[in-house]
Amino acid sequence: MRIVTASIIIAALSLGTPAFVQAEGAPVQSEAQTPADESTAIRSIQVVDVKHLEPSVRSKVDEIVAQTSEEDIQSLRKSIDAIPEVASALKAKGLSSSQVVAFNIADGVLTLFAKTA
């Protein structure tokens, strides 16, 4: 997946994965994956509605979103749409890439943070 901006990645990685988030369980395998990529390989996808986050974590996500350009958000959403497994995980939750505002990749888990209303 294309890296959108350093600020999104750094901020998203600092959030970590909330323990109360349930995994979507959609395994993702990249055909271009090499042994060097194993530490960053995505093994599962989580979709988190920002409104279900604890207030402290929600405020961090809101801060990230406020500092991110619309161009970067659109680039992230295009990247999501280009990966069928990720788009499917969103669709299974009744969401689309247009609702994703941030992401996190840690320990093989891709977490997408979405705003629903």
C-alpha positions in Angstrom: 0.0 0.0 0.0 1.3 3.4 -0.9 2.5 5.5 2.1 0.4 8.7 2.2 2.4 11.0 4.4 4.9 10.7 7.2 2.7 12.6 9.6 -0.2 10.2 9.1 2.0 7.2 9.6 3.9 8.5 12.6 0.7 9.7 14.3 -1.3 6.6 13.5 1.5 4.3 14.7 1.7 6.3 18.0 -2.0 5.4 18.6 -1.4 1.7 18.6 -4.3 -0.7 18.2 -7.0 -0.3 20.8 -7.4 -3.5 22.7 -11.2 -3.4 22.5 -11.3 -3.4 18.7 -12.4 -6.7 17.2 -10.5 -8.0 14.2 -12.4 -8.2 10.9 -10.4 -11.3 10.2 -9.9 -10.6 6.5 -6.5 -12.0 5.7 -4.5 -10.0 3.2 -1.6 -11.4 1.2 0.5 -9.4 -1.3 1.8 -11.2 -4.3 4.7 -8.7 -4.3 5.6 -9.7 -0.7 9.2 -10.7 -0.2 10.9 -12.2 2.9 12.1 -8.7 3.9 8.5 -7.5 4.0 7.4 -10.1 6.5 7.6 -7.7 9.5 5.2 -5.4 7.7 3.0 -8.0 6.0 -0.7 -7.4 6.7 -2.3 -10.5 8.1 -5.6 -9.1 9.2 -7.7 -5.9 8.9 -9.6 -4.1 11.6 -12.2 -1.4 10.9 -12.8 1.0 13.8 -15.5 3.7 14.0 -13.8 6.7 15.6 -16.9 7.4 17.7 -16.4 4.0 19.5 -12.9 4.9 20.6 -12.0 6.1 24.1 -12.1 9.9 24.3 -8.3 10.2 24.6 -7.7 8.1 21.6 -10.5 9.8 19.7 -8.9 13.2 20.3 -5.6 11.9 18.9 -7.3 10.7 15.7 -9.1 14.0 15.4 -5.8 15.8 15.8 -4.2 13.7 13.1 -7.2 14.4 10.7 -7.0 18.1 11.4 -3.3 18.2 10.4 -3.8 16.1 7.3 -4.4 17.7 3.9 -7.4 16.8 1.9 -5.1 15.6 -0.9 -3.4 13.1 1.5 -6.8 11.8 2.7 -7.9 11.3 -0.9 -4.6 9.5 -1.7 -5.2 7.2 1.3 -8.8 6.5 0.1 -7.6 5.7 -3.5 -5.0 3.3 -2.1 -7.7 1.6 0.0 -10.0 1.2 -3.1 -7.1 -0.3 -5.0 -6.7 -3.2 -2.6 -9.8 -5.5 -2.9 -9.2 -7.1 0.5 -9.2 -3.8 2.3 -12.2 -2.5 0.4 -14.0 -5.7 1.2 -13.3 -5.4 5.0 -14.9 -1.9 4.9 -17.9 -3.1 2.9 -18.4 -5.9 5.4 -18.9 -3.2 8.1 -21.2 -1.2 5.8 -18.6 1.4 5.2 -16.6 2.8 2.3 -13.2 4.3 1.8 -14.8 7.8 1.8 -15.3 7.4 5.6 -11.7 6.4 6.4 -9.7 9.2 8.0 -6.6 7.4 9.3 -4.9 4.1 9.5 -2.4 2.1 11.6 -0.2 -0.9 10.7 1.3 -2.8 13.7 2.1 -6.4 14.2 0.6 -7.4 10.9 -2.7 -5.7 11.7 -4.0 -3.0 9.4 -6.4 -0.8 11.4 -8.6 1.6 9.5 -10.2 4.4 11.5 -13.5 5.6 10.0 -16.0 8.4 10.8 -19.6 7.4 10.2 -21.5 10.6 11.1 
